[in-house]
Amino acid sequence: MSFISYYIMDAFPPLGGNVGFQKITNLLNFSLLKLVEILPSSLVLFILRKLPPKRGITQYHPIR
């Protein structure tokens, strides 16, 4: 969440200044956000989805 909140705060540049440079900076920040936070999260979710379902223990019986 820290990268998302940082990007939202940085997406609204202060008034004035060099607007062209600010657009490039925002684009680089967004690509960094995708690379560092969104891509690994998607990869983990994809791998977890592909894992086989958890099996119950069927070979052991309760002690009577």
C-alpha positions in Angstrom: 0.0 0.0 0.0 2.9 2.4 0.6 3.8 2.5 -3.1 0.1 3.2 -4.1 -0.3 6.0 -1.6 3.1 7.5 -2.6 2.0 7.4 -6.3 -1.4 9.0 -5.6 0.3 11.8 -3.6 2.9 12.3 -6.4 0.2 12.1 -9.2 -1.0 15.6 -8.3 2.0 17.8 -9.0 2.2 21.3 -7.4 1.1 24.2 -9.5 3.8 25.7 -11.8 7.2 24.3 -12.4 8.4 22.2 -15.4 5.3 20.3 -16.5 7.1 18.1 -19.1 9.6 16.9 -16.5 6.8 16.2 -14.0 4.9 14.0 -16.6 8.1 12.0 -17.2 8.6 11.6 -13.5 5.0 10.4 -13.0 5.4 7.9 -15.8 8.6 6.6 -14.2 6.9 6.4 -10.8 4.0 4.4 -12.3 6.3 2.0 -14.0 8.2 1.5 -10.8 4.9 0.9 -9.0 4.0 -1.8 -11.6 7.4 -3.4 -11.4 7.9 -3.4 -7.6 4.4 -4.0 -6.2 1.8 -5.1 -8.8 3.9 -7.6 -10.8 5.1 -9.7 -7.8 1.7 -9.7 -6.2 0.2 -10.9 -9.5 2.9 -13.6 -9.8 2.2 -14.9 -6.2 -1.5 -15.0 -6.9 -1.0 -16.8 -10.1 1.3 -19.4 -8.5 -1.1 -20.0 -5.6 -3.9 -20.5 -8.0 -2.0 -23.1 -9.9 -1.1 -25.2 -6.8 -3.1 -28.4 -6.3 -5.8 -28.2 -3.6 -4.8 -29.1 -0.1 -5.5 -32.8 0.7 -6.9 -34.0 4.0 -5.0 -36.7 5.9 -6.6 -40.0 4.9 -4.0 -42.5 5.9 -4.3 -42.0 9.6 -7.3 -43.0 11.7 -8.2 -41.6 15.1 -7.3 -43.6 18.1 -10.3 -45.3 19.7 
